[in-house]
Amino acid sequence: MGNRCCTDRKSTSSSKVRDACDGVDGKNPNLKHDQASKSIVAFDGQKPIRSTSFQSRGDDADKFDKAFEANDIAGLVALLPSREAIWGIEEKMHPWAQDPQSVGALAGFQLSAMAQIAVEEEDLQMNVSIGEAGAIVPFVDFLRSGEENRVQTAVVAFSHLLSDCPSNVRVAYEAGAMELLMDQLEAHIAGMRYAAAKALRDIFVESDAYRRRFVSLGGLTALIKQLSGMSDSEQWTSDHQRRAMVDSEEWTANRQFEALLNLRDLLYDDSGNITRDYALDAMTAGVERRLQAIMQTDDEEVR
């Protein structure tokens, strides 16, 4: 069955990855002249539009620099297994995910930025190309590693790479991504939970078999739980995090909106017909009570 489009989801626009990292005159103002310092894309809010620097000494860092400069997808994918350490990142790269601690995770962040921009600009071929270069299975390995830095990088990546991309979804599902992403629906960081839910949604809309598997793993109950728009167990305290979130009420409303769309896409098939068994299960799980609470929100779009 075909993938359902995400055109009714809230989105933001951004420039190309290379433009994102370069200044107006094509020169990166954050690029240091120290040979060990590299310049890379970072996320401002949810958009990859800033640049920052990192330090590393080693062959993989040099390979990353070349792949980055050339927008070499295959080169970045080849670096995903790298454990070569990096340090000295000047600005936080993502609102909730840890900064990369290795060249492999850094390559993952760069591929994520490319994928996000492709989704926003409806460049469906970019995600196909990243998948064809072999990125999906290494990202599943990131999830399986149990290392928080790599797990978070993979969740960020899959929240973009699987969007409207059946070939990537198929490879991810067959590699075990659904079960591993399910574990992240209970993550202590709210952004992690909602990014994992978005990736899971992109998987289960591809077929009834994927939907059934998702429900059998407890996915329906997990999506209903997300309707509350719960905040992080960790407080967002840095200036960048406050700028990224704007304010907690807006952030909560956005996440509730996403949760509603995910639940809708689970309950309704591609023909727009509600699946009776799933609807009954949702009622049993308390969806009516949570929907009534959402109706009290000030956000008109959510209501």
Secondary structure as UniProt FT lines:
FT   TURN            7..8
FT   HELIX           17..21
FT   TURN            24..25
FT   TURN            29..30
FT   TURN            35..36
FT   STRAND          37..44
FT   TURN            45..46
FT   STRAND          47..55
FT   HELIX           59..70
FT   HELIX           73..78
FT   TURN            79..81
FT   HELIX           103..120
FT   TURN            121..122
FT   HELIX           124..132
FT   TURN            133..134
FT   HELIX           136..145
FT   HELIX           148..161
FT   TURN            162..164
FT   HELIX           166..174
FT   TURN            175..176
FT   HELIX           177..183
FT   HELIX           184..186
FT   HELIX           190..204
FT   TURN            205..206
FT   HELIX           208..216
FT   TURN            217..218
FT   HELIX           219..225
FT   HELIX           226..228
FT   HELIX           239..245
FT   HELIX           248..267
FT   TURN            270..271
FT   HELIX           276..284
FT   TURN            285..286
FT   HELIX           287..294
FT   TURN            295..296
FT   TURN            300..302
//
